[in-house]
Amino acid sequence: MKIESKTVHGGDRRKLTGDFVPVTTPIYTAASYAYDSMEQLDRVFGLEEKGPSYGRYDNPTRSALESLVQDLESGAGAIACASGMIAIHTAMLAALMDRPKRVLAANMMYGATTSMLMNIFGPMGVETDQIDACDLAAFEAALAETKPGAVILETIANPLLRVAALDHIGQACKRAHVPLIVDNTFATPLLVRPLELGANIVCHSATKYLAGHGDVLGGVIIADAEHFDTIRTLSRTLGPVMGPFESYLTMRGIKTLALRVERQCANACKVATWLAAHPRVERTFFPGDPKHPDAANIARLFPPNRFGGLVSFELKGANRAEIFRFMEKLQMVVRATSLGDVHSMTLYPAMASHRDLSPKHRERLGIRDNLVRLSIGIEAHEDIVADLEQALSA
Ligand SMILES: Cc1ncc(COP(=O)(O)O)c(C=O)c1O
């Protein structure tokens, strides 16, 4: 070969012979894959033989992550995506593909999910009915009345941390033959596995607990056998997929997911109890509160003494400026728009996660302007409490 050809071909495509196996999955950055024979490539393209052929279809690093999350969520297949939102979008497209273009959605969800339904699916002719998913009778009545093509809700709803009767809704959707999509980002498969309760498709923002270190934007879709083929076909055509670096980081993050979630849950219980007794705090919202409006669902669906790592609270009589001042006084707890990381974080829903909703819409949902959301990290709980205390006193 001439030098120009050598620069292109040297070092690559060497068969890794020998008896060694990398103990962790390497980052495969190749966009496409070469095979010995065209017959074999034909079989791989036709899904008759497993193997990567082109990055939009398949990637060994991504496949390893997909196989991991599929197993964690008890699914038949998984696709790792570039963001949580494109995971939810792809799941919704798949569910509605050959069904009535109507969605029954929980009224309390991540703001961008609501805006996706209203501002993207709406103009394309998909009607959305939003109902309080924690009012089981009303939700079941809406399911019977509206005959939707898909149902969507969050296991722990953002930001007031309500918990619907996912098991009963799962069964109702099964009886009605309507696919149920569940955003399990806040709960993680350590707390709840929706596919085991009757859901058909689970989505995550992997940006949050799964990756867990604030260095990945990603999402995953995990589906039952009935829906996975459609999701894979959509994914192969549209390419919403996660890149190999992010797949590697997410997989690396998941290795400590159980440890992190255990610590975050324990810390959240301590912080929520402390906040509930603080004179500057009007109300706390925490699934571990025995007086939580959905305590019966929580007791049935969650493992003992684990209620997630999120705590929301209202600062007594505070306006927007005072909330800002409180948040600016925090020294360790990070002011940032995310959750589920190793570090504790605080977010102002009216300005961030639910900014896209009108003030009237937020008010209807009970999201007041003095509401703050905390995502509890793995630090020493004494330091989290001390930081909140000094910021509240200031
Ligand atoms: C519950 C929930 N679902 C989905 C998303 C969207 O995820 P991403 O930002 O990774 O697109 C978020 C983001 O905050 C979220 O909180």
The ligand as an ORCA input file, in Angstrom:
! r2SCAN-3c Opt
* xyz 0 1
  C     -38.600     12.648     35.204
  C     -37.817     13.100     34.023
  N     -38.026     12.499     32.839
  C     -37.348     12.871     31.729
  C     -36.420     13.877     31.763
  C     -35.701     14.280     30.505
  O     -34.427     13.775     30.526
  P     -33.205     14.396     29.665
  O     -32.928     15.735     30.268
  O     -32.122     13.393     29.864
  O     -33.663     14.512     28.264
  C     -36.161     14.537     32.972
  C     -35.162     15.618     33.034
  O     -35.026     16.307     34.010
  C     -36.880     14.138     34.130
  O     -36.695     14.750     35.310
*
